Every structure is written in C-alpha cells, then in structure tokens.
C-alpha cells in the first residue's frame, strides 16, 4: 500500500465518520462550515505530523511506510497531505449528511402533527 493510498483512505474514513459515527456526527453537524473545514484540516495535519514523527523515530519503515525523516520526506509528506485534503473534501461532498436528514425528517413530522 502506498502512502498516497493510505492517506486517501484515512481522509475518506474521517469524512465518513463525520457523517455516520454516533456521538461525533451530531456534534460535528452543529459546527458551521468554516469550523468543519478547519477541524478536518487540523485532524489531517495531525495525522500527517504523526506520520512524520513515526519516520523520525525510525518506526515508519517497520510499519511499511516509505516516509523518511529528511527534506525529501517532508516534501513528499506535503504532497500526501494535499492528496488527503482533496480526498477528504471529495468524500464530504458526496456522502449523505445524516444529521441534516434527521433534522429535516423531525421538522416534517412536527409540521404534520401541528
């Protein structure tokens, strides 16, 4: 598995968690658009930083990552980070937002009752 593919998978899973995971999804749905984007960006940056920390600790090779703790590794990490951000936002755009759908369903049922 390449680092690009792994970053994309993690980014997509993070986006899907924001749509589906109980507890996290309703909390995430209450944030405004800018807060959501900044939170996702921060989480992806933390994952990228963690990957680089693993490389610098000498553990990346043990885990199958080809990331190195040097300038070419940092440049590669920036490329992977951009791919992860793109994957995350693409998954967000196409995944259903369950909390919004639940709120709409509750509003429709409340209108029927009254």
N, C-alpha and C positions, 0 to 999 in steps of 0.2 A: 504494500500500500504506500503510495507516495504521500509526501507531506501536503501537497495540494489537495488531494482527495480527502485526506483525514481532516484538514481544516474545513473543507466544504461540508463534510458530514457533520462535524461538531457544530458548525454555524447553522446548518439546517435543523439539527436536533434542538438547538437553543431556541430557534424561532418557533418550532412546533411546540416546545414546552410552554412558550408564552401563550399559545392558543389552547392547549389541551390540559396541562397539568393542574389538577385541583389545588387550590390554595395560591399557586403562583399566577395562574391565568386571571382570576378575578382581580387580584392586586395589580397585575400588570395592565389590565384593561382600564383601570381607573386613572392611569397616568395619561398626560396629554402627549401628543405626537412627538414633540421635541424631547420630552423626558424618556419616552420609549426608545427613540433612536439613540440618545446618549447612553442609556443603560446598556443597550445591545452593543454599542461601540466599546464601552468600558469593559464589558464582560469578554468581548473578543480580544481586546487589548490585553486583558489579564491572562487569558489563555495563551496568547502569543508570547507574553513575557514569561509565563511559566514554562513554555516550551524552550525558550532561550535559556532560562535558568537551568533546566534539565541538561541542556547541551553544555553549559559552562561547568556543571557539576560532574560531567562525564557520564551521565546516565542516559542520554539520548540514544547513543549507539546500542546500549543494552535493550532499549525499548523498540528498536527498529527504525528510529528517526535518522535521517541523513543530515540533520542540522548540526552545524559546527559553531563553536564559540569564538568567532573571529569576524572580520569585516565582511567577507563573502557570505558568512552565515547570517549576519544581521541584514544584509541586503536581500538575501533570499527570504528571510523572515518577513520583511516589509512586503514583498511580493505576495507571499502566502497570506498575510493579513488582509491585503486588498481583496484577494480571491475570497477569503472568508466573509468579509463585509458584503461583497456582492452576492454571495450565496445566501447569506442571512436575509438580506433585504428582498431577494427574489422569492425565497420561501415565505416570507412575511406577506408579500403581495398576493400570493396565490393561495395561502392557507385560509380556511374559514376562521373567523373570529367568533368563537362560541359564546363568549360573554355578551357580545353585542347582539347575537341572535337570541340568546336567552332573555335579555332585557327587552328586545322588541316583542318577543312572544308574551312576556308578562304584561307589557303595555297593551297589546291587543286583547288579551284575556280580561284585563281590568276594564277596558272600554266596553267589552261585551256584557260584563256584569252590571255596569252602571247604566 
